[in-house]
């Protein structure tokens, strides 16, 4: 079958309409003065050259049959697969790849919640371990098939070998199999079969979404079992055990009831745990439920030290506001716990005291559930507290970046990453270093040093200003720190970089397992003299004596701090704390009297405030709704407010202690209490509750919200513009509610995370404004742990759709060798694949251009070409023993052509009679005399015939008449022919 030719960009072929006429016009008007045969050759070369270039631009492709086979193994690594079967599946892939043919290709895709291309299709496949880390809490077979189809080479037959239990809980694999069939790919399945014959689990815990104080209600647990047995259930409320029940378990579903009533108007989290026999999986032995109860507004005041909050707490209590004081370590750990408070106040608290999850919860609590947020300044707050780039900063009306043009001292930090030797160390290092980059100001400097991929110390990120943070973080996430042998060279590089910096504060932050050799005392002393401090973080040290002692010594001698970390989760807080060393430049400590915005409703009824002694410089956000109610003597904002989502946020950049606010506490008196009470009351969560009857169901990773809306008289509320959000501990998504019946609305959402979900619904009531309704739900464990056997219908259906084969299960003994051979069988109808040929066309055009230049610029006659060929052939003919045999045939023919050419030349000049009718050998020349040596025969190559010219219009000059031959002498022509 002849190959088919196609073009990826056929519009470029229109260039031929201009190229061909242009070449012909050039040929007719050319003044190069080439001989006719050379001119014609140049024309042909130019035409071919143009065709090649135009075809290359048009993306010429040749479609030809694909005969090689590409097999992509698609390996399930989700939590539903027992660990021993995960190892067995990897061994199966290695053994199967050993049987692949010489022209076959093999690759590997691993998947769970998301797919990863571990090894692309290649002639050899051998795996020691899996390096990719797909999420294991879900199984998305469809996404894995999509990635495999995208990873196949175009010029090969395609086969997917799917090794899985078939328990998908994301995507639709059968629909994706239709796409695979359309793409010409087969799906073979090697099942991973298992069954837990003795398993007991908690399917669900059911509690009312809302309840009233003192009103009894029921909490119900649904327990499933595959066999008869006994179990003990324990019920917890807000972490405290409140009930225990011993039950006899029957095969199937079992319902257990608990009677409850609540005495506090706060949200409550219920949890049930199970201990029973028989049981094989422990991960599915718990369930959660959430019940929300609203009461009088409550405020959570968080301060670095409880004593620092005494002035603010006293002021609020004086104004009859219910306030609870906690230190950062006592902050709520779940979104439901935050619902107990209507406003959160962070007073002089640094970001390192909170976890990233808690920061996200605070942001979601304000934006999605309508709570209030107030940040109060201090030396550990705002920019100096490393809040820049955090979710909390997003919720505030100010930016930690100081945009005003002023001379402010800056800082420089060099981070040394040696994290390759503890589990997931490099990932932790990259993530925490990114937090530091986010926390720095645009004029601060940052750099990253490591032992790089070329086995030497290097700057992964050169010391530079932290202005383009996204670029810096993209570079950071490409780094892969290696095993550093010693600290000496890396600290010398840090010293050289920081010495060139003009920053006022210079700091080195080292994270390591303390294994490298220590630096010299002279270097440490030099760093101390240069005022460069070092802080060290030791993670999983090799030696508690030698290595840790080195880390402690470096920190103590340069004025830094040392941290001994027991878990990688502690690293982000430490990095943020160390970033504060270079962020103190935003603190302004000097007395000033704040300027108040006239007629501000929030400050109504207050007398002019006394002076303050300091504040933290920030910038108000350039966003709608941001109001600066107080400013400093330098026009820096002191009091800023805005609405954020459903909630409100306030930034007060001075403090509420006797450090900066002492004049307010001493001189303003009751006005100080009233000021803070008015701020807090403005920020509180809206008390206008919606009259909704709601229910939430979560089944197979899909949540469903059902709502019935009534007015105060019990009439249906129709055509409401409901706005909803679903907030988990990881993310927040919008919820679309559609009316399905009079007063009835429904919406669905994806419940992909384990833990608690808060669903907030709001609408605008013309009478009272915004009404808000919040309910909760929970997913106790991954759906992977709800599966107790393989999904055989899906495992059978995938090969049927694509024409593949269902092979024996991974756990079935025997028959493996036959399975390996069938995986690489060549039973597919050969399909055609397009191959790009434009690179070949460009290469050919390049060589042809050189030939074209030679034809036009280099004078080469046909005789010279023949002569060169003869010179090249002569030694080779002698080497092959052919020259002597060929000479007899070549010489007479050459002489005949030469005589005929000379006769034509002489005839044109009228000096030669016609040739004889028949050729006869020339008479032999007379014998040579003693005085004249005999003439030697000479073969002359590459000489023009006398009387001829390269120019066809040349006029020959008649030669002198030749002398007449004497008797007995051969004619001159014969002598010349003999000589020739």
C-alpha positions, 0 to 999 in steps of 0.5 A: 500500500502506497503511503498517503501524504497529508499536510497539517497546515495546508494553507501554506501551499498557496505560497506555490502560486507566488513562488513558481511565477517568481522563479520563472520571472527571475530565470527570464530576467537573470543577468548571470550569463550562465551557459544554457545547460547551467541556466536550465539546471539552476532553474530546476534546482530553484523550483525543487528548493521552493517546493521543499520549503513550501511543503515543510511550512505546510507540515507535510506528513506521510501516513504509513502502517504502524507495526510496533506495539506499545503497552501501557500498564495502568496500576491502581495504588489506592487504599482499597488495594491491600498492601501485599497486593500492591507489591504483587502488582508491581512485581507482575509488571516487571515480570511481564515487561521481561517478555516484551518483543524487540520492537515492543514498547512498555510504560507505566501509569500509576493512579489513585485519586489522580493519575501519574505517568511513572515511565513513558513507553520505552523499549525497556521497563524495569522498576525497583519502586514507584516514585509517583505519589497519587492520592490514595483516598479515591479511585479514578480509573477514567482519569488513568485511561485518559492519561494513558491514551495521551501518553501513547506514541502515535506510530504504534498500536495501543494496548492498556493493561489495567491492574485494579480492583475496579472499585472506582469512586470518581469518574466513569471508566466505561464512558472513557473506554468508549473513547479508548475504542475510538482511539484504536486502543484495547483495554486488557484487565488483570483483576486484583480480587480480594474479599473481607469475609469477616468485616464490620463497619459504621456506615453512617451516624445520623443527627439533626442538623439543628436543635434547640437547647433542652429539647431531646433528640435522637442520634442513630448509628448504622452498623454493617457486618458480613458475619454475626458477632458482637461489638461495642459502640462509644458515642462522643460529643465534642471529644468527650465520651457520653455513652457506651453500648454493647450490641449483638451484630447480625449480618447486614445492617444494624441500627443503634439509637442514642437519646440526647439533649443539649444544654449549651447553645454552641455547635456540637460534633458527635462521633461514634467508634466501634470495636467488634469481632469479626473485623479486618479493617480498622479505618471504617470503624468511626462516623461523624455528625454535626448539630448546630445550635445558635445562642447569644453572640460569643467572641473568641479573643486570641492573644500570644499570652493570656495576660496580654489580653486583659485590657481588651477582654475587660473592655468587652466584658464591661460592655456585656459582650461574652468573650472567651480568651485563649492562647494560639495553641487552644484555637479550634481545630475544626470548622464546626468548632469555629461556629461557636464564635461570631467574631475572632480577634487576633491580638498581637499573634504571629502566623507561626502560632497557627497551622495553615489549616487553621488559617484557612478555617478562619478565612472560610469562617468569615467569607462563607459563614458570615463571622467577623474577624479583627486583627489587632497590631503589635510587634508580632502582628501584621507584616512583622508577624509573617502574615503576608501571603496567608489566607488570613491576609486575604480576609483582611482589608489591608495588605502587609506590603508597605506601598508608600515611598519611604526609606525603610530598613530591609532584610535578607535571608538565605535558606540552606536546604538539606532535607533529602534523608528524611521521609518526604523531606524535600517536599516539606522543604519546598513548601515551607520555603515557599511560605517564607517567600510569601511572608517577605516584603518586595524589597526584602531579599531571599535566596536558596542554597543546596547541594545540587544535582551536579554534586556540588554546592550551588545557589538554587535561587540566587539572592534577590528581591522578593518581588516576583514571588510566583517566579521564585516559587516556581523555581523553588519547586523545581529544586531537588536538594541532595545529600550535603557532605559538609557545611563549610562551602555552603556557608561560604557561599551564603556569606559572600552573597549576604556580604554584597547585600545592603539589607539591614538584617542578614540571616541564614536559615539551615534545615538539616539532619545534622549529618554534614561535616561542621564548618570551621570556627574561623568562618563562624566567627567571620559571620558573627563579625559581619552581623549575619545570624544563623538559625538551625533546624534539626530533623531526624538527626543521625547523631544526638551528640556530634551532629546536633551539637554542631547545629546548636553551636552555629546558632548560639555563636551567631545569635540565632536559634536552634530547633530540634524537630520531632515531626515535619509538620512543625517545620512551617511554623519554624520557618515563618518564625525565622522569617520574622527576623527580617520583617521588623522594619514595618514597626513604627514606634513613636507617639502620634495622634490618630486622625479620625474620618469625620462622621464615621458611623462606626466611631459615632459617639466617641470623643477625639482619641488620645495619642498612641505610641506606635503601630505597624505600617500596612497598606489599605487594599485597593478594593470596593468597600475598604474604608480607612477610619483612622490614619497616622501622622504619616498617613498610614492606616490605623483603623480599616474596615470592609465586608468580606463575603458574608462576613466583616473584617477589621484591621487595627494596626496599633495594639490594645495593651499598655505598650502602644495604647497606654494613653488610651487605657489611662486617659480615654477610660470608658471611651476605650471600652466603648470603642472596642465594643462598637468594633466588635458589635459591627463585626458580629455574625448576622443574627437574622436567621432564615426560617429553613427546614434543611437536610443533608445527605452524603452518599458515594462522594456526592452531597445533597442538600434539601431545603424547605423555605417558609415565612413567619406565617408558615407560607412557602417562600418561592423564587428565592435567589439563594446563594450557597457555599460548601466549605470543607477544611481544604476548600470552599465551593459554591452551591447552586440551589434550584427550586423543585417544588413550592418552597422546596429547593435542592442542590448537590456538591462533591464531598471528596474530602474526609472530615466536616462540611459546612453548608451556608445558604443566604438570601436578601430579605427586603425587610431585614437584609441578609438572612443566613442559614448554616448546617453541617455534615461529615464524611468520616473516612475515605470510601476506599475503606467501604469496599470489601471486595472487587467490582467484577462487573466493571472489570468484565465490562472494560475489555468487552467495550474495547475488544480487549481480554480479561486475564486471570486475577493477580492472586490466581496461581499458575498460568502467569507465563501465558498471561505475559505472552498474551499481554504483548500479542500482535493481534491488532489490525495494523493501523496507520499513523502519520509521520512528520517529514518536514525535518527531512524536507528542511535538511534536503533544502539546505543541501540543495541550496548549496548545490544551487550556489555551486551551479551558479557560482562555480564554473565546472564543465561536463568534461571536468566532471567526467575527468573527476569521475575518472580520477576517482574510479581509476584506483578503485578499478585497479584495486578491483582488477577491472581496469585492464579489461576495460581499457580495450573497450574504452580507448577506441570509443574515446578516440572515435568521439574525439576525432568526430568532435575535431572534424566538426570543429574544423568543418565550421571554420572551412578547413577540413574535407569531409571524413572518409566514408569508412573508418580504417586504422591510421597508417603507422608512423615512420620509425624514429630517428636517433636524434628524436625519441619516440613520442609517448602516448598521453591521455589528456583529461579535462582539456577543451577542444581547440577552437571551441568556446563556452559561449555559443556566440563566440566567433572562431578565428580561422587558423593558418593553413596546415602544411601539406604532408610529404610523401610517406608522412601520415596526415596531420589529423591522423598524427593528432588523433594518435597523439590524442 
